[in-house]
Amino acid sequence: MADRTGLNGRDEPSRGDDDHAELLSELDSHDLAFALDVVDASDRNVFAADPDAHPDAVFPQSVASGGPTPSGVILWTRLEPEAFDSDEPLGVQVATDDTFEDVVFEGVVTESDRIRSHDYTVKVDLDGQLRSDTEYAYRFVYRGVASRTGHCQTLPRPDDSPESVSFAVVTCQDFLNGYYPAFHYIAEEDVDFVVHLGDFVYESDAGEFKGLGSYDYAEREKSLPSGFDHVHDLTDYRYLYRTYRRDRFLQEALESHTLVAGWDDHEMVDDVYWDDETDAPRGEHPRTDDPEFMTELVADAMHAWWEFMPARVEYDPAGDSLQDRFRLWRDLEFGDLVDLVMTDERLFRDPPREAIPTVDNVGPHREPPGRSMLGDEQREWLLETVTDSDATWTVWADEVLTMPLRLGSGPLSLYPVQGGWDGYTRERQRIAEHIAQADVDNFVTVTGDMHCYIAGYQQTSYPGRVTGGEGVAQGERFGVEFMTPAITSVNVAEALHLTRGKRKQITEPLLSWLIPKMNPHIDFFDSHNWGYSTLTFERDECRFVAYAVDKTENSPDADREVMVAYRVPEGVVNLDEITDQYRQ
Ligand SMILES: [Fe+2]
């Protein structure tokens, strides 16, 4: 079907009755910006469930929670269209116990037109209903069938002083390139929240995100409804989310923990950026030269993301531009212990540079002026939010690699990660200097996108003729960066067929030695594994633990090992490796 991708006509593929424009005429922006209303049940039988009924027949994507506040969360589910009856109310219950004896909130959703018009997804916002810093059980009940029981967690109040806050951090979960046992382990982790740094879905079936060493995975096939290799409309994006969310391990993780979701490029289009000349998004897509198509496509991407992610993100479809519609950037306060600042690094970014990324081209003074990844408004917000933070730990959830990554040495160096901040070094420098000058204590950056493990120092300059400053001296260290690995997406070693047997035995230690040698600010690097990480913040330290999980086994017993663990003491920018403590 790939030959259809060359069509210029705006009518291909045909857009269905429930497409974006249709929805906008049906619903005002308030309807889309908030969750469904919950009303009191007139008949308590709504909550009666047959204990033998299987939840999958009615709730095929199970349940999830997200968007935590000190007084609530957003609860999410999706109804099976075949089971849907517009006259039937959907019950929702929240309790302090898994048996639902102590129910603290319950109600029904009756807005069946809105459920149907959002691909049968349901979001219920409980902000204002629950107690702070508390874990609850919740479930939906529909036509006598109960969903699986989920667990959600509210935030502490801003003036609370929690002893500890912990996250599982995940990114890059290409469904075609592996199984999700990592999510099974995450479900079992004793963490408070899951932070997703993006690439929750991948927008192409064309096989371009595979490498020489990639396997085919049974039962991972998918085929976009439009018939194209690349996503073309809202129906395609919804199909992707429905397909990914059928995975039981992913469901387990989202049932067990409350999600704080960001996005990266693949939720929209590979390497998406904003083209100021056409005032439209562009990226790796067969229709990238058609600004009208790309605008509508990214609107569809946002629409599906909003439907399937329980995120507290305002969506205003009346915004003049796509950039005004969706404000992904936001911050969350976990009492006075952690401020988590999330940024959108795709919708505002300038185009990639065409120059070969050598030392002569990469760096603040070798970059055209005015380049930005965040856009002016978001960058100023980031700087203000970070420097105003009173929390013990200030955490930047940054989608892409922040620090320089050099291959080679001296004039023969390359900076290949141009999609990360090495492609936006003027703005990186500005952010780095601002944070360093403001003396932001305990600054921790978590990144993804690169499908590898990295632990290193953020500096205002780096040794050698390197990006981030002209200085040749070791720059001032102002924070640490932890890159979490991909759940499944192809990494460098897999792309080069180096992940198995002797090739792995030789190249894994070699690369892990070579990268820190070439980049003294990097303490740990691995690009041969997949998995997730956990971050725990306490008063006197932060701990990062990164795991490798065998993505080739679709099993809860898939091998898992600790790749590396670090401790960062409060008040000192220092990476203290403690892997042995976690390997016992
Ligand atoms: Fe990715």
Boltz pocket constraint, residues with backbone or C-beta under 6 A from the ligand:
constraints:
  - pocket:
      binder: B
      contacts: [[A, 171], [A, 172], [A, 173], [A, 198], [A, 199], [A, 266], [A, 449], [A, 450], [A, 489]]
      max_distance: 6.0
